[in-house]
Amino acid sequence: MNYNNPQLGKEFLKVFNAMGIGVMLLEKEKCCGLPLTVNGFPERARNIAQFNTDHIGKIVDEKG
């Protein structure tokens, strides 16, 4: 979900559910990193992106 615009995420889920497309919300997902990037911390944002990418990859491997 998007913390800046949570309604957008809710609408996204409604549309995908109506289309019969499964959506999974991750338990360990971290922030997108945008606040860190715009405030001058790109390396910390990259670390978060890497964490999310690794975690999503593990879920995809498990679920197929």
C-alpha positions in Angstrom: 0.0 0.0 0.0 1.0 3.5 -0.6 1.4 5.6 2.6 1.1 8.8 0.7 -2.1 7.9 -1.1 -3.6 4.8 0.6 -6.9 5.1 -1.3 -5.1 4.4 -4.5 -3.9 1.0 -3.1 -7.4 0.2 -2.0 -8.8 0.9 -5.4 -6.1 -1.1 -7.0 -7.1 -4.1 -4.9 -10.7 -3.7 -5.8 -10.0 -3.6 -9.5 -7.7 -6.6 -9.4 -10.0 -8.6 -7.2 -12.9 -7.9 -9.6 -10.7 -9.1 -12.5 -9.9 -12.3 -10.6 -6.2 -11.4 -10.3 -4.7 -12.4 -7.0 -2.8 -9.8 -5.0 -0.5 -10.5 -2.1 0.4 -7.9 0.5 3.8 -8.6 1.9 4.4 -8.8 5.7 8.0 -7.6 5.6 7.7 -5.0 2.9 9.5 -1.7 3.7 8.9 1.8 2.5 9.5 2.6 -1.2 12.5 4.8 -0.3 11.2 7.9 -1.9 11.3 10.0 1.3 14.9 8.9 1.8 15.8 9.7 -1.8 14.3 13.2 -1.9 15.9 14.0 1.5 19.4 13.1 0.3 19.9 9.5 1.4 20.0 7.6 -1.9 22.2 4.8 -0.4 19.7 4.1 2.3 17.0 4.1 -0.3 19.0 1.5 -2.4 19.3 -0.7 0.7 15.6 -0.7 1.2 15.0 -1.4 -2.5 17.4 -4.3 -2.3 15.6 -5.7 0.8 12.2 -5.5 -0.9 13.6 -7.1 -4.1 15.2 -9.9 -2.2 12.0 -10.5 -0.1 9.7 -10.4 -3.2 12.1 -12.9 -5.0 11.8 -15.3 -2.1 8.0 -15.1 -2.1 7.9 -15.7 -5.9 10.2 -18.7 -5.5 8.0 -20.2 -2.8 4.7 -19.5 -4.5 5.8 -20.1 -8.0 
